[in-house]
Amino acid sequence: MDDQAPIPADDSTANPFTQVPIEIVISVGRARPLVHDLLRLKPQSVLPLDRKVSDPVDLYIGDKLIARGELEELDGDETGQLAVRLTEVADLKAGI
């Protein structure tokens, strides 16, 4: 029998996988131009999206929706950088 105590399931610091970075994709909207219109795009062209500026953005890991939020601009030394303030978070443990 092993002399080590079991690692608690909720102790994220004991699990090495918690240190692996993941990519989160922020979806601000979709466009469905005709191929004809797509081929005519050039610098300064405007491609309308299916959402308004005030609409929430969706956060995905792969194809799984994990949260929704609002776009913000960071202040201070990070002025001009976008960020997302989460307004809804999916129950990620429900599907495990």
TAHU-V609520 format. One record per residue. N is the residue number from 1. SS is DSSP state (helix for helix, strand for strand, loop for the rest). PHI is phi in degrees with one decimal (* if undefined). NEAR is the number of other C-alpha atoms within 10 Angstrom. Layout:
n=N ss=SS phi=PHI near=NEAR
n=N ss=SS phi=PHI near=NEAR
This chain:
n=1 ss=loop phi=* near=3
n=2 ss=loop phi=-77.3 near=5
n=3 ss=loop phi=-81.0 near=5
n=4 ss=loop phi=-77.1 near=6
n=5 ss=loop phi=-73.0 near=6
n=6 ss=loop phi=-64.7 near=7
n=7 ss=loop phi=-83.2 near=10
n=8 ss=loop phi=-59.0 near=9
n=9 ss=loop phi=-63.7 near=8
n=10 ss=loop phi=-92.9 near=8
n=11 ss=loop phi=-86.9 near=9
n=12 ss=loop phi=-67.7 near=12
n=13 ss=loop phi=-74.3 near=9
n=14 ss=loop phi=-85.6 near=12
n=15 ss=loop phi=-96.0 near=12
n=16 ss=helix phi=-64.9 near=8
n=17 ss=helix phi=-69.3 near=9
n=18 ss=helix phi=-69.7 near=11
n=19 ss=helix phi=-97.0 near=10
n=20 ss=loop phi=-86.8 near=6
n=21 ss=loop phi=-71.6 near=7
n=22 ss=loop phi=-126.9 near=9
n=23 ss=loop phi=-100.3 near=8
n=24 ss=loop phi=-109.0 near=14
n=25 ss=strand phi=-100.5 near=13
n=26 ss=strand phi=-102.6 near=18
n=27 ss=strand phi=-100.6 near=12
n=28 ss=loop phi=-96.6 near=17
n=29 ss=loop phi=159.4 near=15
n=30 ss=loop phi=-129.4 near=11
n=31 ss=loop phi=-126.8 near=10
n=32 ss=loop phi=-131.8 near=11
n=33 ss=loop phi=-75.6 near=12
n=34 ss=loop phi=-71.0 near=8
n=35 ss=helix phi=-55.7 near=8
n=36 ss=helix phi=-55.2 near=8
n=37 ss=helix phi=-69.9 near=10
n=38 ss=helix phi=-62.5 near=11
n=39 ss=helix phi=-68.6 near=9
n=40 ss=loop phi=-93.4 near=8
n=41 ss=loop phi=-66.0 near=11
n=42 ss=loop phi=-148.9 near=8
n=43 ss=loop phi=-53.3 near=5
n=44 ss=loop phi=79.8 near=6
n=45 ss=loop phi=-68.0 near=8
n=46 ss=loop phi=-112.3 near=8
n=47 ss=loop phi=-114.0 near=13
n=48 ss=loop phi=-65.0 near=12
n=49 ss=loop phi=-102.1 near=13
n=50 ss=loop phi=-85.7 near=11
n=51 ss=loop phi=-131.7 near=13
n=52 ss=loop phi=-95.9 near=10
n=53 ss=loop phi=-58.7 near=11
n=54 ss=loop phi=-81.6 near=8
n=55 ss=loop phi=-71.1 near=14
n=56 ss=loop phi=-68.0 near=21
n=57 ss=strand phi=-100.6 near=21
n=58 ss=strand phi=-105.8 near=20
n=59 ss=strand phi=-109.4 near=22
n=60 ss=strand phi=-124.3 near=16
n=61 ss=strand phi=-115.3 near=13
n=62 ss=loop phi=62.9 near=11
n=63 ss=loop phi=-102.9 near=8
n=64 ss=strand phi=-97.1 near=11
n=65 ss=strand phi=-71.6 near=16
n=66 ss=strand phi=-110.1 near=16
n=67 ss=strand phi=-168.4 near=19
n=68 ss=strand phi=-131.0 near=21
n=69 ss=strand phi=-164.6 near=18
n=70 ss=strand phi=-118.1 near=17
n=71 ss=strand phi=-71.6 near=18
n=72 ss=strand phi=-139.0 near=12
n=73 ss=strand phi=-104.5 near=12
n=74 ss=loop phi=-71.1 near=13
n=75 ss=loop phi=-101.5 near=10
n=76 ss=helix phi=71.9 near=6
n=77 ss=helix phi=-67.6 near=7
n=78 ss=helix phi=-100.8 near=9
n=79 ss=loop phi=-53.9 near=9
n=80 ss=loop phi=96.7 near=11
n=81 ss=loop phi=-87.1 near=10
n=82 ss=strand phi=-81.4 near=11
n=83 ss=strand phi=-145.0 near=13
n=84 ss=strand phi=-123.2 near=17
n=85 ss=strand phi=-95.3 near=13
n=86 ss=strand phi=-70.5 near=15
n=87 ss=strand phi=-114.0 near=11
n=88 ss=strand phi=-143.1 near=14
n=89 ss=strand phi=-129.5 near=12
n=90 ss=loop phi=-69.7 near=11
n=91 ss=loop phi=-79.5 near=9
n=92 ss=loop phi=-69.7 near=11
n=93 ss=loop phi=-82.3 near=6
n=94 ss=loop phi=-63.9 near=6
n=95 ss=loop phi=-90.5 near=5
n=96 ss=loop phi=-90.6 near=4
